């Protein structure tokens, strides 16, 4: 059965793995502070293929921001990676 998610852009590669997600997260951390803000998360979602990057960034923050500071710290990124892998095609 084909994978269907209306938040996935048609140009997304058929396979997104953990290494790809981590690479994208590293690249979008433009200020190199080790923390991802909503703007950086929105860009990560866009690069991973989300049609609505703002929505995916909002949901990612709600899911992975354990201390509710509005940022995903390096310590919180493991949970973020797990979350993103559930939202994008991995097989």
C-alpha contacts under 8 A as a table, 3 or more apart, distances in Angstrom:
res1	aa1	res2	aa2	distance
3	X	89	X	7.38
5	X	8	X	5.66
6	X	9	X	7.81
6	X	51	X	7.73
7	X	49	X	7.88
7	X	50	X	5.12
7	X	51	X	4.95
7	X	52	X	6.12
8	X	12	X	7.20
8	X	49	X	5.28
8	X	50	X	4.56
8	X	51	X	5.56
8	X	88	X	7.55
9	X	12	X	5.82
9	X	49	X	4.80
9	X	50	X	5.51
9	X	51	X	5.19
10	X	49	X	7.56
11	X	49	X	7.01
12	X	48	X	6.75
12	X	49	X	5.07
13	X	16	X	6.82
14	X	89	X	6.86
14	X	90	X	7.99
14	X	91	X	7.84
15	X	89	X	5.83
15	X	90	X	5.26
15	X	91	X	5.92
16	X	20	X	6.06
16	X	21	X	7.11
16	X	48	X	7.84
16	X	85	X	7.73
16	X	88	X	6.79
16	X	89	X	5.94
16	X	90	X	5.05
16	X	91	X	7.73
17	X	20	X	5.35
17	X	21	X	6.42
17	X	85	X	7.21
17	X	90	X	5.62
18	X	21	X	5.11
18	X	22	X	6.15
18	X	81	X	7.04
18	X	85	X	7.00
19	X	22	X	5.17
19	X	23	X	6.06
20	X	23	X	5.06
20	X	24	X	6.21
21	X	24	X	5.21
21	X	25	X	6.22
21	X	48	X	7.48
21	X	81	X	6.65
21	X	84	X	7.58
21	X	85	X	7.71
22	X	25	X	5.08
22	X	26	X	6.18
22	X	81	X	7.06
23	X	26	X	5.18
23	X	27	X	6.25
24	X	27	X	5.09
24	X	28	X	6.21
24	X	44	X	5.98
24	X	47	X	7.14
24	X	48	X	7.64
25	X	28	X	5.35
25	X	29	X	6.50
25	X	36	X	7.97
25	X	41	X	7.78
25	X	44	X	6.08
26	X	29	X	5.53
27	X	30	X	6.80
28	X	36	X	7.92
28	X	40	X	5.48
28	X	41	X	7.54
28	X	43	X	6.60
28	X	44	X	6.14
29	X	32	X	5.31
29	X	33	X	7.15
29	X	34	X	6.81
29	X	35	X	6.97
29	X	36	X	6.05
29	X	40	X	6.25
30	X	40	X	7.62
32	X	35	X	7.66
34	X	73	X	6.32
34	X	74	X	5.75
35	X	71	X	6.06
35	X	72	X	5.32
35	X	73	X	4.44
35	X	74	X	6.15
36	X	39	X	7.93
36	X	40	X	5.65
36	X	41	X	6.23
36	X	71	X	5.44
36	X	72	X	4.93
36	X	73	X	6.59
37	X	40	X	5.31
37	X	41	X	6.12
37	X	70	X	6.61
37	X	71	X	4.81
37	X	72	X	6.58
38	X	41	X	4.98
38	X	42	X	6.00
38	X	54	X	7.92
38	X	57	X	5.94
38	X	58	X	7.13
38	X	61	X	7.48
38	X	70	X	7.38
38	X	71	X	7.19
39	X	42	X	5.07
39	X	43	X	6.38
39	X	57	X	7.86
40	X	43	X	5.11
40	X	44	X	6.22
41	X	44	X	4.93
41	X	45	X	6.14
41	X	53	X	7.82
41	X	57	X	5.06
41	X	60	X	7.76
42	X	45	X	5.16
42	X	46	X	6.21
42	X	53	X	4.65
42	X	54	X	5.24
42	X	56	X	6.97
42	X	57	X	4.94
43	X	46	X	4.97
43	X	47	X	6.15
43	X	53	X	6.80
44	X	47	X	5.09
44	X	48	X	6.15
44	X	53	X	7.84
45	X	48	X	5.04
45	X	49	X	6.24
45	X	50	X	5.33
45	X	52	X	8.00
45	X	53	X	5.05
45	X	56	X	6.34
45	X	57	X	6.71
46	X	49	X	5.06
46	X	50	X	5.00
46	X	51	X	6.79
46	X	52	X	7.49
46	X	53	X	5.24
47	X	50	X	7.43
48	X	88	X	7.72
50	X	53	X	5.41
50	X	56	X	7.20
52	X	55	X	5.53
52	X	56	X	6.51
53	X	56	X	5.09
53	X	57	X	5.97
54	X	57	X	5.10
54	X	58	X	6.16
55	X	58	X	5.09
55	X	59	X	6.23
56	X	59	X	5.09
56	X	60	X	5.96
57	X	60	X	4.99
57	X	61	X	6.15
58	X	61	X	5.28
58	X	62	X	6.33
59	X	62	X	5.04
59	X	63	X	6.10
60	X	63	X	5.06
60	X	64	X	5.90
60	X	65	X	7.76
60	X	80	X	6.56
60	X	83	X	7.15
60	X	84	X	7.60
61	X	64	X	5.41
61	X	65	X	5.14
61	X	70	X	6.86
61	X	71	X	7.25
61	X	72	X	7.02
62	X	65	X	6.02
63	X	66	X	7.75
63	X	79	X	7.93
63	X	80	X	7.39
63	X	83	X	7.38
64	X	72	X	6.88
64	X	76	X	6.06
64	X	77	X	7.30
64	X	79	X	5.51
64	X	80	X	5.20
64	X	83	X	7.67
65	X	68	X	5.30
65	X	69	X	7.05
65	X	70	X	6.78
65	X	71	X	6.45
65	X	72	X	5.52
65	X	73	X	7.88
65	X	76	X	6.45
66	X	76	X	6.91
68	X	71	X	7.49
72	X	75	X	7.88
72	X	76	X	5.60
72	X	77	X	6.21
72	X	80	X	7.82
73	X	76	X	5.10
73	X	77	X	6.23
74	X	77	X	5.16
74	X	78	X	7.75
75	X	78	X	6.77
76	X	79	X	5.67
76	X	80	X	6.54
77	X	80	X	4.73
77	X	81	X	6.05
78	X	81	X	5.21
78	X	82	X	6.41
79	X	82	X	5.12
79	X	83	X	6.17
80	X	83	X	5.04
80	X	84	X	6.12
81	X	84	X	5.16
81	X	85	X	6.13
82	X	85	X	5.24
82	X	86	X	6.58
83	X	86	X	5.34
83	X	87	X	6.73
84	X	87	X	5.10
84	X	88	X	6.41
85	X	88	X	5.46
85	X	89	X	7.31
85	X	90	X	6.69
86	X	89	X	7.67
86	X	90	X	7.99
